Amino acid sequence: MRGGMHLIGFLINSPINHTILSWSDPADQRLEAMGSLKRWQRLAQTYERGLFDGLFFADTPGVFDRYKERSDEAVRYGVCWPPHDPVVLLSALAAATDRLGLAVTLSISANHPYQAVRSLSTLDYMSGGRVGWNIVTGHLRGEYRALGLNQLDHDQRYDRADEYMEVCRALWSGVREGAVQADRTTGVYADPAKVDIINHEGEYFRCHTVPPALPSRQGHPVLFQAGSSGRGQRFAQKHADVVFSIQPHLGGMKTFMQELGAASGSAAAPKVTFGVQPILGSSEAEARRRLDEFAARIPLEAALSRLSGSLGVDFSQVELDLPLEEQKTQASQGLMKAMSASFENRRFTLREAAVRWGLAVGMPQLIGTPEQVADQLETIWRETGCHGFNITPTTTPSSVEEFVDQVIPILQKRGVFRTAYEGETFRENLLN
């Protein structure tokens, strides 16, 4: 079907996806999967059986090291540590699937445009056009420390990113139609007149070369972007096919859609997917019990380590049991605004907010029976006009299998989700 809801699996190549200490749950097999390509392949096949558009790998290429100005808590509890490279998984997952898209977060702080295009476009070509790229400018201090780089300020990172994409697009478009001849008789592989020489001399990058990879069936990888600031949204308008956003509640999602539409002006706004976390049970009471069990397992220091790293503030210096609206740090005020609806507008403390963040990094949780979760997905999809959802599991592979086996059939029966893939490339399936 065309015009229906789109679903993307939302994963991290670390001991957890987005729920801290999920690796310790008896139902979770992440520890085994980290050292097994076959387990990752089986998980990808489950998503493809569920007709998901693709998988989307988030990435934290450095350690969380803001809390108490150290990385001890992140390491101790496996809070996205170790941050194994998700790019290396894609070839194995592509080999085990036929239609599933494979999107990866690749920070532009550590990779020259030529390297990014060479790596991603090689896989895009080999997979028949099934690769996506989540473009991030890099905000985590631990990443810059690991690379020995100085972190640019927010807007300057996006200025650099604009130039980065200028180089990427030149490399993507440099092999023109008819360039490759591969004539065994004459021995001519390609016509140099149809292969552009890219000669870029900019403020941030220099590049003199020809394209390193052939264009795939979809031309180049599908481009994702998650910028939420005004500058980030302008970047997304210019470059992204899909904007991924985390908003904690329906009202925030509606506001985001309105702001993105207004920023687009006369141009078409990028498609939007929102991050969500389903918690399934045979009854709503069972689902809420499971959520309580996940929350009870999270060590407070592990949650604060992740929150401190994400927001760039050492929350060990903040009073844990003081209501957030009484906290003086800018980060606390932003967190209060982001999380307030999730706590039904009551006063809540940093202690409560940190654990909530540790469960799903600010994503709303869809709690209940498969029918109730399907209701919530459809309501959000219809009321916001979003393109679909990035769905993060709690435990893997069990919560993925539950969603595929129990929720997908309900969405299909309602006529809001596909019963077969529409095309062969990621672009064809995701962007219709």
C-alpha positions as CSV (number, residue, x, y, z in Angstrom):
1,M,0.0,0.0,0.0
2,R,1.1,3.6,-0.6
3,G,0.5,6.4,1.9
4,G,0.4,4.2,4.9
5,M,2.3,4.2,8.2
6,H,6.0,3.6,8.0
7,L,7.9,1.7,10.7
8,I,11.7,1.6,11.4
9,G,13.5,-0.5,14.0
10,F,15.6,1.8,16.3
11,L,18.7,0.0,17.6
12,I,22.2,0.7,19.1
13,N,25.2,-1.6,18.7
14,S,25.9,-1.7,22.5
15,P,24.8,-3.7,25.5
16,I,21.5,-1.7,25.5
17,N,19.2,-0.2,22.9
18,H,17.7,2.7,24.9
19,T,16.7,1.1,28.2
20,I,19.5,1.1,30.7
21,L,20.4,-2.4,32.1
22,S,18.1,-4.2,29.7
23,W,21.0,-6.5,29.1
24,S,20.5,-7.9,32.6
25,D,16.9,-8.9,31.9
26,P,16.5,-12.7,31.6
27,A,14.6,-12.3,28.3
28,D,17.4,-10.2,26.7
29,Q,20.1,-11.6,24.4
30,R,22.1,-8.5,23.6
31,L,25.2,-9.7,25.3
32,E,25.2,-12.8,23.1
33,A,24.3,-10.8,20.0
34,M,27.2,-8.4,20.5
35,G,29.6,-11.2,19.5
36,S,27.4,-12.9,16.9
37,L,26.6,-11.7,13.4
38,K,24.2,-14.6,13.0
39,R,22.0,-13.3,15.9
40,W,22.0,-9.8,14.4
41,Q,21.0,-11.4,11.1
42,R,18.1,-13.3,12.7
43,L,16.9,-10.1,14.3
44,A,17.0,-8.3,10.9
45,Q,15.1,-11.1,9.4
46,T,12.4,-10.7,12.1
47,Y,12.1,-7.0,11.1
48,E,11.8,-7.9,7.5
49,R,9.2,-10.5,8.2
50,G,7.3,-7.7,9.9
51,L,7.7,-5.6,6.7
52,F,9.5,-2.8,8.5
53,D,10.9,-0.2,6.2
54,G,14.3,-0.6,7.7
55,L,16.6,-0.6,10.7
56,F,18.0,2.7,12.1
57,F,21.2,2.4,14.2
58,A,21.8,5.2,16.7
59,D,25.3,5.7,17.7
60,T,27.3,7.3,20.6
61,P,30.9,7.0,19.2
62,G,32.4,8.2,22.5
63,V,31.8,7.4,26.2
64,F,29.5,9.3,28.5
65,D,32.0,11.2,30.7
66,R,30.2,14.2,32.1
67,Y,28.7,12.8,35.3
68,K,31.3,13.4,38.1
69,E,33.7,14.2,35.2
70,R,34.4,10.5,34.6
71,S,33.2,7.5,32.6
72,D,33.1,5.0,35.5
73,E,29.3,4.8,35.7
74,A,28.8,4.4,32.0
75,V,31.4,1.6,31.9
76,R,30.2,-0.1,35.1
77,Y,26.6,-0.4,33.9
78,G,27.1,-0.8,30.2
79,V,25.4,2.5,29.4
80,C,26.1,2.5,25.6
81,W,29.6,1.1,26.4
82,P,31.3,-0.3,24.6
83,P,30.0,1.7,21.6
84,H,30.7,-0.9,18.9
85,D,30.6,0.5,15.4
86,P,27.2,-0.1,13.7
87,V,28.6,0.4,10.2
88,V,30.3,-3.0,10.3
89,L,27.0,-4.7,10.9
90,L,25.4,-3.5,7.7
91,S,27.1,-5.8,5.2
92,A,26.1,-8.9,7.3
93,L,22.5,-7.6,7.6
94,A,22.2,-6.8,3.9
95,A,23.4,-10.3,3.1
96,A,20.7,-11.8,5.3
97,T,17.8,-9.7,4.0
98,D,16.3,-8.7,0.6
99,R,14.2,-5.6,1.1
100,L,14.9,-4.2,4.6
101,G,16.5,-0.8,4.6
102,L,19.6,-0.3,6.7
103,A,20.3,3.2,8.1
104,V,23.3,4.1,10.2
105,T,24.3,7.1,12.3
106,L,27.7,8.3,11.1
107,S,29.2,11.4,12.7
108,I,30.8,13.9,10.4
109,S,33.2,15.0,13.1
110,A,35.4,11.9,12.6
111,N,35.0,11.2,8.9
112,H,36.0,13.2,5.9
113,P,33.2,13.4,3.2
114,Y,35.2,11.2,0.9
115,Q,35.5,8.5,3.5
116,A,31.8,8.6,4.3
117,V,30.7,8.5,0.7
118,R,33.2,5.7,-0.1
119,S,32.0,3.5,2.8
120,L,28.2,4.1,2.7
121,S,27.9,4.2,-1.1
122,T,29.9,1.0,-1.6
123,L,27.4,-0.8,0.6
124,D,24.5,1.0,-1.0
125,Y,25.6,-0.2,-4.4
126,M,26.2,-3.8,-3.2
127,S,22.9,-4.0,-1.4
128,G,20.9,-2.8,-4.4
129,G,20.1,0.6,-2.9
130,R,19.1,-0.3,0.7
131,V,21.3,2.0,2.8
132,G,20.4,5.2,4.8
133,W,22.6,7.7,6.6
134,N,21.6,9.6,9.7
135,I,23.8,12.7,9.5
136,V,25.0,14.0,12.9
137,T,27.4,16.8,13.6
138,G,28.6,15.3,16.9
139,H,27.5,16.7,20.2
140,L,29.0,14.2,22.7
141,R,32.1,15.5,24.5
142,G,33.4,12.0,24.8
143,E,33.6,11.7,21.0
144,Y,35.7,14.8,20.6
145,R,38.0,13.7,23.4
146,A,38.5,10.3,21.9
147,L,39.4,11.9,18.6
148,G,41.6,14.6,20.0
149,L,39.4,17.3,18.4
150,N,38.1,20.6,19.6
151,Q,34.3,20.8,19.7
152,L,32.9,23.6,17.6
153,D,29.9,25.6,18.8
154,H,26.4,24.6,17.8
155,D,25.8,26.8,14.7
156,Q,29.4,26.4,13.5
157,R,29.0,22.6,13.5
158,Y,26.0,23.1,11.1
159,D,28.0,25.5,8.9
160,R,30.6,22.9,8.6
161,A,28.0,20.2,7.9
162,D,26.5,22.3,5.0
163,E,29.9,22.3,3.4
164,Y,30.4,18.6,4.2
165,M,27.2,17.7,2.3
166,E,28.2,19.9,-0.6
167,V,31.3,17.7,-1.1
168,C,29.2,14.5,-0.6
169,R,26.7,15.5,-3.2
170,A,29.4,16.3,-5.7
171,L,30.9,12.9,-5.1
172,W,27.5,11.2,-5.5
173,S,26.6,13.0,-8.8
174,G,30.1,12.7,-10.3
175,V,29.5,9.4,-12.2
176,R,27.1,10.3,-14.9
177,E,24.7,8.2,-16.9
178,G,26.6,6.0,-19.4
179,A,29.9,6.4,-17.7
180,V,30.4,2.7,-17.0
181,Q,30.8,0.7,-20.2
182,A,32.6,-2.5,-18.9
183,D,33.3,-3.5,-22.5
184,R,35.2,-6.8,-22.4
185,T,36.1,-6.5,-26.1
186,T,37.7,-3.1,-26.0
187,G,38.9,-3.4,-22.5
188,V,37.3,0.0,-21.6
189,Y,35.6,0.0,-18.2
190,A,34.5,3.6,-18.0
191,D,34.5,6.8,-20.1
192,P,36.6,9.4,-18.2
193,A,34.7,12.2,-19.9
194,K,31.6,11.1,-18.0
195,V,33.3,10.9,-14.6
196,D,33.7,14.3,-12.9
197,I,36.8,15.5,-11.2
198,I,35.7,17.0,-7.9
199,N,37.9,19.9,-6.9
200,H,36.6,21.4,-3.6
201,E,38.5,24.1,-1.7
202,G,36.4,25.3,1.2
203,E,36.6,26.7,4.7
204,Y,36.5,23.3,6.3
205,F,37.3,20.7,3.6
206,R,39.6,20.1,0.6
207,C,38.9,17.3,-1.8
208,H,40.4,16.7,-5.3
209,T,39.4,13.3,-6.7
210,V,36.9,11.4,-8.7
211,P,33.9,9.6,-7.1
212,P,35.0,6.5,-5.1
213,A,31.8,4.4,-5.6
214,L,29.2,3.8,-8.3
215,P,25.7,5.1,-7.8
216,S,23.2,2.5,-6.5
217,R,19.7,1.9,-7.8
218,Q,18.4,4.6,-5.5
219,G,21.2,7.0,-6.5
220,H,22.6,7.6,-3.0
221,P,21.7,6.6,0.6
222,V,18.5,7.9,2.0
223,L,19.4,10.9,4.3
224,F,18.1,11.2,7.8
225,Q,18.6,14.2,10.2
226,A,17.6,14.8,13.8
227,G,18.3,18.5,14.3
228,S,15.7,20.1,16.5
229,S,17.1,23.7,16.8
230,G,16.3,26.4,14.2
231,R,19.7,25.9,12.7
232,G,19.3,22.2,12.7
233,Q,15.9,22.4,11.0
234,R,17.4,24.6,8.3
235,F,20.0,22.0,7.7
236,A,17.3,19.3,7.5
237,Q,15.3,21.3,5.1
238,K,18.2,21.5,2.8
239,H,19.6,18.0,3.0
240,A,17.3,15.4,4.6
241,D,14.8,13.0,3.1
242,V,13.5,12.2,6.6
243,V,13.7,14.1,9.9
244,F,13.8,11.9,13.0
245,S,12.6,13.5,16.2
246,I,12.1,12.5,19.8
247,Q,9.2,14.3,21.4
248,P,7.9,13.1,24.8
249,H,4.1,13.5,24.0
250,L,1.5,14.1,21.4
251,G,1.4,17.8,21.9
252,G,5.1,18.1,21.4
253,M,4.8,16.1,18.2
254,K,2.1,18.3,16.8
255,T,4.2,21.4,17.7
256,F,7.2,20.0,16.0
257,M,5.3,19.2,12.8
258,Q,3.9,22.8,12.8
259,E,7.3,24.3,13.3
260,L,9.0,22.2,10.7
261,G,6.2,23.1,8.2
262,A,6.5,26.8,9.0
263,A,10.3,26.6,8.5
264,S,9.8,25.0,5.1
265,G,7.9,28.0,3.7
266,S,6.9,27.2,0.2
267,A,9.1,24.1,-0.1
268,A,7.9,20.7,0.9
269,A,8.8,19.7,4.4
270,P,10.9,16.5,4.9
271,K,9.0,13.5,6.1
272,V,9.0,13.0,9.9
273,T,9.4,9.9,12.0
274,F,9.0,10.0,15.8
275,G,10.7,7.7,18.3
276,V,8.4,5.6,20.5
277,Q,8.9,2.6,22.8
278,P,6.1,0.0,23.0
279,I,5.6,-1.9,26.3
280,L,3.3,-4.9,25.5
281,G,1.4,-7.1,27.9
282,S,-1.6,-9.4,27.8
283,S,-3.4,-6.7,29.7
284,E,-2.6,-3.0,30.4
285,A,-1.9,-3.9,34.0
286,E,0.7,-6.5,32.9
287,A,2.3,-4.0,30.5
288,R,2.6,-1.4,33.3
289,R,4.1,-4.0,35.6
290,R,6.7,-4.8,33.0
291,L,7.5,-1.1,32.7
292,D,7.8,-0.8,36.5
293,E,10.3,-3.7,36.5
294,F,12.4,-2.0,33.8
295,A,12.4,1.2,35.8
296,A,13.3,-0.5,39.1
297,R,16.3,-2.2,37.5
298,I,17.9,1.1,36.5
299,P,20.7,2.4,38.9
300,L,20.3,6.1,39.5
301,E,24.0,6.7,38.8
302,A,23.7,5.0,35.4
303,A,20.7,7.1,34.5
304,L,22.5,10.3,35.6
305,S,25.6,9.3,33.6
306,R,23.5,9.1,30.5
307,L,21.5,12.2,31.2
308,S,24.7,14.2,32.0
309,G,26.4,13.1,28.8
310,S,23.3,13.8,26.6
311,L,22.7,17.3,28.0
312,G,26.3,18.3,28.7
313,V,25.8,19.0,32.4
314,D,27.3,17.2,35.4
315,F,24.1,16.4,37.3
316,S,26.1,15.2,40.3
317,Q,26.2,18.8,41.3
318,V,22.4,19.2,41.2
319,E,20.0,18.5,44.1
320,L,18.2,15.2,43.2
321,D,15.0,15.6,45.1
322,L,14.4,19.3,44.4
323,P,11.6,19.8,41.9
324,L,13.1,20.6,38.5
325,E,11.3,23.9,38.1
326,E,13.3,25.0,41.2
327,Q,16.7,23.9,39.7
328,K,18.9,26.7,38.4
329,T,20.8,25.0,35.5
330,Q,19.7,25.6,32.0
331,A,19.7,21.9,31.3
332,S,17.3,21.3,34.2
333,Q,14.9,23.8,32.8
334,G,15.1,22.2,29.3
335,L,14.6,18.8,30.8
336,M,11.6,20.0,32.8
337,K,10.0,21.4,29.7
338,A,10.6,18.2,27.7
339,M,9.5,15.8,30.4
340,S,6.6,17.6,32.0
341,A,3.7,16.0,30.1
342,S,5.1,12.6,30.7
343,F,4.6,13.2,34.4
344,E,1.0,14.5,33.9
345,N,2.1,18.1,34.6
346,R,2.8,17.4,38.3
347,R,6.0,18.6,40.0
348,F,8.8,16.1,39.5
349,T,12.4,15.8,40.6
350,L,15.6,15.2,38.8
351,R,15.7,11.7,40.4
352,E,12.4,10.9,38.7
353,A,13.3,12.5,35.4
354,A,16.7,10.7,35.2
355,V,15.1,7.3,35.6
356,R,12.5,8.2,33.0
357,W,15.3,9.3,30.7
358,G,17.1,6.0,31.4
359,L,14.1,4.0,30.2
360,A,13.7,5.6,26.7
361,V,15.8,8.8,26.4
362,G,12.7,11.0,26.4
363,M,10.7,8.8,23.9
364,P,7.0,8.3,24.8
365,Q,6.1,4.8,25.9
366,L,3.1,3.1,24.3
367,I,1.8,0.9,27.1
368,G,-0.9,-1.8,26.9
369,T,-2.2,-4.8,25.0
370,P,-1.3,-5.1,21.3
371,E,-4.7,-3.6,20.4
372,Q,-4.0,-0.6,22.7
373,V,-0.5,-0.1,21.3
374,A,-1.9,-0.2,17.8
375,D,-4.5,2.4,18.8
376,Q,-1.9,4.7,20.1
377,L,0.3,4.4,17.0
378,E,-2.6,5.1,14.8
379,T,-3.8,8.0,16.9
380,I,-0.4,9.7,16.8
381,W,0.0,9.0,13.1
382,R,-3.4,10.5,12.2
383,E,-3.3,13.5,14.5
384,T,0.2,14.6,13.7
385,G,0.4,13.7,10.0
386,C,3.8,12.2,10.7
387,H,5.3,9.7,8.2
388,G,5.8,7.0,10.8
389,F,7.8,5.8,13.8
390,N,11.3,4.7,14.9
391,I,10.4,1.9,17.3
392,T,12.9,1.0,20.0
393,P,12.6,-2.4,21.7
394,T,13.1,-3.0,25.4
395,T,14.6,-6.5,25.3
396,T,15.8,-8.1,22.2
397,P,14.8,-10.2,20.4
398,S,11.7,-10.9,22.5
399,S,10.0,-7.5,22.3
400,V,10.7,-7.2,18.6
401,E,9.1,-10.6,18.0
402,E,6.1,-9.6,20.2
403,F,5.6,-6.5,18.1
404,V,5.9,-8.2,14.8
405,D,3.6,-11.1,15.7
406,Q,1.0,-9.2,17.7
407,V,0.9,-5.5,16.7
408,I,1.7,-5.6,12.9
409,P,-1.3,-7.9,12.1
410,I,-3.7,-5.4,13.8
411,L,-2.2,-2.5,11.8
412,Q,-2.5,-4.5,8.6
413,K,-6.1,-5.4,9.3
414,R,-7.0,-1.8,9.8
415,G,-5.4,-1.0,6.4
416,V,-2.8,1.5,7.8
417,F,0.3,-0.7,7.3
418,R,1.6,-2.6,4.2
419,T,1.1,-6.3,3.6
420,A,4.0,-6.4,1.1
421,Y,7.0,-4.2,0.2
422,E,6.2,-1.7,-2.6
423,G,9.7,-1.6,-4.1
424,E,13.2,-3.0,-3.9
425,T,15.2,0.0,-2.6
426,F,15.0,1.8,0.7
427,R,13.9,5.0,-1.0
428,E,11.1,3.3,-2.8
429,N,9.7,1.7,0.3
430,L,10.2,4.5,2.8
431,L,9.5,7.6,0.9
432,N,6.2,6.8,-0.8
